[in-house]
Amino acid sequence: MVYMPFPLSEAPENVPLRIVEIRARGRGQARRLLEIGLTPSAVVRVVSKAPGPIIVEVRGARFALGRGHARRILVDVVRE
């Protein structure tokens, strides 16, 4: 079975996800994502998708991400 990466903005809540690719616009956006630990192969979890920013947890810390940023981060479900 082949799994296709999907945008973080479409991810379900409370499911471990692995970042497959980041399609950042420009160095500033890429640097910001790297600074908060959103790097390829990092495991993240969507904490909340309520209206407004998406709250994600990465390496024990929580961050708010705009939906535009979240659309540019491709993830896949962590499979054991």
Kinemage of the C-alpha trace (Angstrom):
@kinemage 1
@onewidth
@group {chain A} dominant
@subgroup {mainchain}
@vectorlist {calphas} color= white
{ca met a 1} P 0.000 0.000 0.000
{ca val a 2} L 1.342 3.426 -0.968
{ca tyr a 3} L 0.706 6.413 1.272
{ca met a 4} L 0.655 9.945 -0.057
{ca pro a 5} L 1.803 12.899 2.020
{ca phe a 6} L -0.865 15.491 2.767
{ca pro a 7} L -0.790 19.077 4.096
{ca leu a 8} L -0.517 19.584 7.836
{ca ser a 9} L -3.575 21.826 7.561
{ca glu a 10} L -5.621 18.716 6.618
{ca ala a 11} L -4.226 16.476 9.371
{ca pro a 12} L -6.466 15.027 12.086
{ca glu a 13} L -5.953 16.070 15.696
{ca asn a 14} L -3.909 13.964 18.143
{ca val a 15} L -2.323 11.666 15.549
{ca pro a 16} L 1.481 11.363 15.346
{ca leu a 17} L 2.696 12.680 12.002
{ca arg a 18} L 6.105 12.768 10.344
{ca ile a 19} L 7.108 15.787 8.268
{ca val a 20} L 7.936 14.644 4.740
{ca glu a 21} L 8.555 17.969 2.989
{ca ile a 22} L 8.442 21.686 3.692
{ca arg a 23} L 7.579 24.007 0.819
{ca ala a 24} L 8.485 27.287 2.466
{ca arg a 25} L 8.374 30.582 0.618
{ca gly a 26} L 11.713 32.269 0.998
{ca arg a 27} L 14.483 31.937 3.521
{ca gly a 28} L 12.658 33.838 6.266
{ca gln a 29} L 9.754 31.435 6.366
{ca ala a 30} L 12.050 28.403 6.149
{ca arg a 31} L 14.241 29.742 8.958
{ca arg a 32} L 11.232 30.363 11.217
{ca leu a 33} L 10.001 26.800 10.737
{ca leu a 34} L 13.494 25.413 11.410
{ca glu a 35} L 13.801 27.518 14.581
{ca ile a 36} L 10.665 26.003 16.074
{ca gly a 37} L 11.754 22.464 15.171
{ca leu a 38} L 9.615 21.848 12.100
{ca thr a 39} L 12.161 19.996 10.004
{ca pro a 40} L 11.881 17.059 7.602
{ca ser a 41} L 11.502 13.765 9.538
{ca ala a 42} L 10.382 15.527 12.747
{ca val a 43} L 7.342 14.016 14.445
{ca val a 44} L 4.513 16.467 15.115
{ca arg a 45} L 0.969 16.319 16.427
{ca val a 46} L -1.934 18.674 15.740
{ca val a 47} L -3.310 19.718 19.128
{ca ser a 48} L -6.135 21.964 17.914
{ca lys a 49} L -7.672 22.949 14.604
{ca ala a 50} L -10.233 25.366 16.025
{ca pro a 51} L -10.943 28.501 13.975
{ca gly a 52} L -7.786 30.552 13.748
{ca pro a 53} L -4.239 29.204 13.828
{ca ile a 54} L -3.489 25.495 14.058
{ca ile a 55} L -1.778 24.484 17.304
{ca val a 56} L 0.959 21.889 16.783
{ca glu a 57} L 3.238 20.088 19.185
{ca val a 58} L 6.798 19.298 18.156
{ca arg a 59} L 9.548 18.021 20.458
{ca gly a 60} L 7.458 18.743 23.548
{ca ala a 61} L 6.688 22.382 22.688
{ca arg a 62} L 3.475 23.840 21.280
{ca phe a 63} L 3.289 26.472 18.562
{ca ala a 64} L 0.553 28.265 16.652
{ca leu a 65} L 0.863 28.049 12.869
{ca gly a 66} L -1.149 30.011 10.372
{ca arg a 67} L -3.134 27.860 7.984
{ca gly a 68} L -1.080 29.169 5.050
{ca his a 69} L 2.126 27.880 6.662
{ca ala a 70} L 0.447 24.599 7.583
{ca arg a 71} L -0.599 24.032 3.955
{ca arg a 72} L 3.071 24.150 2.921
{ca ile a 73} L 4.152 21.399 5.332
{ca leu a 74} L 3.537 17.909 3.966
{ca val a 75} L 3.149 15.093 6.490
{ca asp a 76} L 2.346 11.416 6.663
{ca val a 77} L 0.942 9.363 9.537
{ca val a 78} L 3.624 7.672 11.648
{ca arg a 79} L 3.304 3.927 11.153
{ca glu a 80} L 4.889 1.417 13.437
